[in-house]
Amino acid sequence: MSWLDPLGLKGADAATLAALPLQNLAAHTPLFRANDSATAFVLVVTGRIEVRLTAASGREILLYAVEPGQSCIQTTLGLLGGEAYSGTAVTTQATQLVLIPKPLFLRLMDENADFRSFVLRAFGRRMADLTHILEQVAFGRIEVRLATLLLDMAQDGVVLATQADLAARIGSAREVISRKLESFARDGWISTERGQVTVLNPTALRQLATAPV
C-alpha cells in the first residue's frame, strides 16, 4: 500500500506527489514549534508525531497524535489561514513523512477535488477529536481519565510513561497525577517505579473508567 492511496489521487497530480522525497526523522525530533509558520503540508507515512500545547508555567497537554495516513490540523490551519503554530510537534519514534510544499498544497486544494476532500475530512475528524479532549478536560473526573489512559497505554500490563507524560495526555498537572497514582497503588490496583506503571488490577481500573459520571 502506497502512502498516496488514502488521498485517492490519479494522473499527473498523483505522479507529482509520488516524486516528492520521503523525509526520515529520528525519534524525539521537533517538526515545528509554537509561533513557527507553516511552510508545507505534513503526511505521516510511518511512525508517530505528537502535538502538544505548553503553557508559560511549563504545563503541557497532548492535543493529538498524527499517525500513518493522517495529517496535522495545525498545519492545515497555517497553510489555509496563515495562522502560526500554537503547539509543538515532536516525533515519538522513528518517523517517515512527506512534506507537500505550500504552493503545491494550495494548488491541489483549488484544483483537485479528491485532495480537497481528503484534507477536509481529516480536518473534520481532528476537530471532533479536539472537541472530545475539551469535553474530557472540562467535565471528566481526573481519576476516571487516568484509569482509562492506563488501560489504553498498557502493553502486557505495563505502561512506560513518566508522570509528566501521563499528565500531558489528560490535561492535568503532574502533582495531581502523582497523588492519583499513589491512591491507586494503595488500593492495590497498580504499582509504580520511575517511568513505569504496572497494572495489577485491570478489572478495578475498568470499573472506574466505565462508571457513570
Secondary structure, 3 states (H helix, E strand, C coil): CCCCHHHCCCHHHHHHHHCCCEEEECCCCEEECCCCCCCEEEEEEECCEEEEEECCCCCEEEEEEECCCCECHHHHHHHHHCCCCCCEEEECCCEEEEEEEHHHHHHHHHHCHHHHHHHHHHHHHHHHHHHHHHHHHHHCCHHHHHHHHHHHHCECCEEECCHHHHHHHHCCCHHHHHHHHHHHHHCCCEEEECCEEEECCHHHHHHHHCCCC
